[in-house]
Every structure is written in structure tokens, then in C-alpha cells.
Amino acid sequence: MERRGEKLEIFGFNNLTKSLSFNIYDVCYAKSEREQRDYIAYIDEQYNSERLTNILLSLAKQIEATVLNVSKQDYDPQGASVTLLISEKPMMRADNDTVVAHLDKSHITVHTYPEYHPDNSIATFRVDIDVATCGEITPLSTLDYLIGNFDSDIITMDYKVRGFTRNLSGKKLFMDHNIASIQEYIDDKTLKKYDAIDINVYQANIFHTKMLIKEIDLQNYLFNTDVYELPPKNRLQITESLRREMIEIFSGTNVFDN
């Protein structure tokens, strides 16, 4: 594997495809049906398609991608989605009337899913984000930025590198950067807030990480309610309900169902 500084010397175009997909979940306690609806409306406004577009545009700037197209949509009764088509190289103007651009399969998408449980006063906000890049761009450096832009109680992440490129001698390269875990690309201060596990398949360049928030500051999980208005017993019950919801999402099973 030949290198020139920090970049691989490759033949032609680096056509490795790198895809990062992850879900972020925010859990909240909203006591009444009215409060649950109000929470959904609040989240829907806070994370409407306009704000999500700004987040993704900033992400594209961080990975030095050129944005070719933006598509955004708000949904009824709730939810939003945004898709950015991006390119690794800037668009090039060939003449006064023609614009030439390298259109590859690189894109960034986000979808939101606010919802609530009809019986246990728990509301959940889920964000799905996918970043697919082709070439030298890698989306892993944006993880801290994305986690910080959402209230992230549970995070599940998948990173996959597909295809191969060649170095100057013709040798196939199935990976152009070193990685043992997605956690390597998350700031230590962020990681300390979570319990995290990895499930990786190194020979297939597949990496999976799940993270669960360690501490629950109940006030941060109450919608339109002050924690000191609640008796200690109620605080404990609500905290336990929130933790159960988080554990089930983290584990992907209904572990507390009778």
C-alpha cells in the first residue's frame, strides 16, 4: 500500500463506497394525552425540515462535499425528511451555458419519527440519518456534530465500506483508512456519557455500535412538568419507566412485556 502523505496513491478514481447509518432516540415523559400531543407538536416544530436542512448542509460542509440538490418535506400529522445529493468534487463550468459535474451515489438523508405510547405516558422521538459517500470523503468525522444536534438517549450506528479501488501498482484496496471501532471517531467526553457495545465483522468491513445514556436527570425528561412537583415515589416510577423504554430500544426486544 503506497502513500503520499496522508492520502493513498491510487490508480484512477477512488470508488470505495462508505455508508454510515444511524438512529438516534430521544425519550420523554408526557403524562396526559394532551401533553403527549403537545410534545409531538413541539418536537415537530423543533426539528422541522428547515432546521434539518441546515444541519445537513453544515454536515456536508464539514466533509467538504459539494451540495448538488436539496429536497425537503414536512409530513402530516408529524415528521419530516430531507435529502441532499452531494459530490466529492466541486461542480466545474465548461462554458457559459454548460455546467459539468461528477454525479455519484453520494447523498445525505434524514427522517424523523415522533410517536408516543397510548398507555404509559412515554413519548419517543426517533431520527434516522444516512450518509453515503463515494471516494475519499468519509462521514465518520461528523458523528460528534450529529449526536450533539439531537437529544440522544439511545444511538445505534452502522458503518460499511463496499467495493474496492486500486493503488498505482494495481493491487486491490478494500479499505483506505484504519478503523477498529466506530467509537474511535466519537469524542471521549461524549463516550463517557454512554454505555456502548460493538458488534463488528472486520473481514467484511462492517462495523456496528450501540450506545445507551448512563444517567437520567429526570427534569430533562419531563414535558411541561417540574420534577419538584412530583412526590418522590412518582419520580422513581417515572424514572424506571423511562429506563425500561430505553433498555428495550437499546436491546431491540420487548424485554419487559409480560
C-alpha positions in Angstrom: 0.0 0.0 0.0 1.7 3.2 -1.2 1.1 6.5 0.4 1.8 10.1 -0.4 1.4 12.0 2.9 -1.9 11.0 4.4 -3.6 10.0 1.1 -3.3 6.7 -0.7 -1.7 6.8 -4.2 -4.4 5.1 -6.3 -5.0 4.4 -9.9 -7.8 6.5 -11.4 -10.8 7.3 -9.1 -11.2 6.1 -5.5 -14.5 4.3 -5.9 -14.9 2.8 -2.4 -18.4 3.4 -1.1 -18.7 4.3 2.5 -22.1 4.3 4.2 -23.0 5.5 7.7 -26.5 4.8 9.0 -27.7 5.5 12.5 -30.8 6.0 14.6 -31.0 8.5 17.4 -33.8 8.2 20.0 -35.0 10.8 22.5 -37.4 9.6 25.2 -39.7 11.9 27.2 -42.4 11.5 29.9 -45.7 13.3 28.9 -48.4 12.4 31.5 -51.6 13.1 29.7 -52.8 12.5 26.2 -52.9 16.3 25.7 -49.3 16.6 26.9 -48.2 13.8 24.5 -49.8 15.6 21.6 -48.2 18.8 22.7 -44.8 17.1 22.9 -45.2 15.7 19.4 -46.1 19.2 18.1 -43.1 20.7 19.9 -40.7 18.2 18.5 -42.2 18.5 15.1 -41.6 22.3 15.2 -38.1 22.0 16.7 -37.0 19.5 14.0 -38.9 20.7 11.0 -37.5 20.2 7.5 -35.9 23.7 7.5 -33.8 23.1 10.6 -32.9 19.6 9.5 -31.8 21.0 6.1 -29.5 23.5 7.9 -28.0 20.6 10.0 -27.3 18.5 6.9 -25.8 21.5 4.9 -23.4 22.1 7.8 -22.5 18.4 7.8 -21.8 18.5 4.0 -19.5 21.5 4.6 -17.6 19.6 7.3 -16.8 16.7 5.0 -16.0 19.2 2.2 -18.7 17.8 -0.1 -20.4 19.9 -2.8 -24.2 20.0 -2.5 -25.9 19.4 -5.9 -29.5 19.2 -4.8 -31.7 19.6 -1.7 -35.1 18.0 -1.3 -37.1 18.5 1.9 -40.6 17.7 3.2 -42.8 18.1 6.3 -45.5 15.5 6.9 -49.0 15.4 8.3 -49.6 14.6 11.1 -45.9 14.7 12.0 -42.4 14.0 10.9 -40.1 15.5 8.3 -37.4 14.3 5.8 -34.5 15.9 3.9 -32.3 14.5 1.2 -29.1 16.1 -0.1 -27.4 14.9 -3.3 -23.7 15.6 -2.9 -20.5 15.2 -4.9 -16.9 14.8 -3.7 -15.6 17.3 -6.3 -16.9 20.9 -6.9 -19.0 21.5 -10.0 -17.0 22.7 -12.9 -18.2 25.2 -15.5 -17.3 24.0 -19.0 -18.5 27.2 -20.8 -21.0 29.9 -20.4 -24.0 27.6 -20.9 -22.9 24.2 -19.6 -22.2 23.0 -16.1 -20.3 19.7 -15.8 -20.4 17.9 -12.5 -19.5 14.4 -11.3 -22.8 12.9 -10.2 -22.1 9.9 -8.0 -24.1 7.9 -5.5 -23.2 10.2 -2.6 -26.1 11.5 -0.5 -27.2 12.5 3.0 -30.7 11.8 4.2 -32.6 12.4 7.5 -36.1 11.2 8.5 -37.9 11.9 11.8 -40.5 9.8 13.6 -42.1 11.4 16.6 -44.5 9.0 18.4 -46.0 8.1 21.8 -47.3 5.2 23.7 -51.0 5.5 24.3 -51.0 3.9 27.8 -47.7 4.5 29.6 -47.1 8.3 29.1 -43.8 7.7 27.2 -43.2 9.7 24.0 -40.3 8.9 21.7 -38.6 10.9 19.0 -36.5 8.9 16.5 -34.2 10.3 13.9 -32.8 8.2 11.1 -29.7 9.5 9.3 -27.9 8.0 6.3 -24.7 9.3 4.9 -23.4 7.5 1.8 -20.2 8.8 0.1 -18.1 7.6 -2.8 -14.4 8.4 -3.0 -12.1 9.9 -0.3 -14.9 11.5 1.7 -15.7 9.7 4.9 -18.7 10.5 7.1 -17.3 9.3 10.4 -15.8 12.6 11.3 -19.4 14.1 11.6 -20.6 11.8 14.4 -20.0 14.2 17.3 -21.7 17.0 15.4 -24.8 14.9 14.7 -25.0 13.5 18.2 -24.7 16.9 19.6 -27.6 18.3 17.5 -30.1 15.9 18.9 -31.1 14.8 22.4 -29.5 11.4 22.1 -30.6 8.8 24.7 -30.0 5.8 22.5 -27.8 5.6 19.4 -27.4 2.8 17.0 -24.8 3.1 14.3 -23.8 1.0 11.3 -20.7 1.8 9.1 -19.9 -0.2 5.9 -17.2 0.1 3.3 -18.0 -1.6 0.0 -16.2 -2.2 -3.3 -12.5 -1.8 -3.9 -10.1 0.6 -5.6 -6.6 0.1 -6.8 -3.2 1.5 -5.9 -0.7 2.5 -8.5 0.7 -1.0 -8.8 -2.8 -2.4 -9.5 -3.3 -4.0 -6.1 -6.9 -4.0 -5.0 -7.7 -2.0 -1.8 -10.8 -2.8 0.1 -10.3 -0.1 2.8 -8.5 3.2 2.6 -8.4 4.2 6.3 -7.7 2.4 9.6 -10.7 1.6 11.8 -11.3 -0.9 14.6 -14.5 0.6 16.0 -16.9 3.5 15.3 -16.2 4.6 18.8 -12.8 5.8 17.7 -14.5 8.6 15.9 -16.5 9.8 18.9 -15.1 12.3 21.4 -14.2 10.8 24.8 -16.4 13.3 26.6 -19.4 12.1 24.6 -18.5 8.4 25.1 -18.3 8.8 28.9 -22.0 9.6 29.0 -22.9 6.3 27.4 -22.7 2.5 27.8 -21.5 1.3 24.4 -21.1 -2.1 22.7 -19.6 -3.1 19.4 -20.6 -5.9 17.0 -18.1 -5.8 14.1 -17.4 -8.1 11.2 -13.9 -7.0 10.3 -13.4 -9.3 7.3 -16.5 -7.7 5.7 -15.7 -4.1 6.7 -18.9 -3.9 8.7 -19.0 -2.0 12.0 -21.9 -1.7 14.4 -22.1 0.3 17.7 -24.9 0.8 20.1 -24.9 3.4 22.9 -27.2 3.9 25.9 -27.2 7.0 28.1 -25.9 6.2 31.6 -27.6 8.9 33.8 -31.2 10.1 33.8 -31.7 13.6 35.1 -35.4 13.4 35.4 -36.1 17.1 34.9 -34.7 16.8 31.4 -37.2 14.1 30.6 -40.4 15.8 31.9 -42.5 17.7 29.4 -44.3 20.7 30.9 -43.7 19.4 34.5 -41.3 20.4 37.2 -39.7 17.5 39.0 -40.2 19.1 42.4 -44.0 19.0 41.8 -43.9 15.2 41.9 -43.8 13.1 45.1 -40.5 11.0 45.4 -42.4 7.8 44.7 -43.7 9.1 41.4 -40.3 10.3 40.5 -38.9 6.8 41.0 -41.7 5.2 39.0 -41.3 7.6 36.1 -37.5 7.1 36.1 -38.0 3.4 36.0 -40.5 3.7 33.1 -38.0 5.8 31.1 -35.2 3.4 31.8 -37.3 0.4 30.7 -38.2 2.2 27.5 -34.5 2.9 26.8 -33.4 -0.6 27.5 -36.0 -2.1 25.2 -35.0 0.3 22.4 -31.3 -0.4 23.0 -31.7 -4.2 23.1 -34.3 -4.3 20.2 -36.6 -6.5 22.2 -39.7 -6.1 24.4 -37.9 -7.4 27.5 -40.4 -6.1 30.0 -43.5 -7.4 28.3 -45.5 -9.9 30.4 
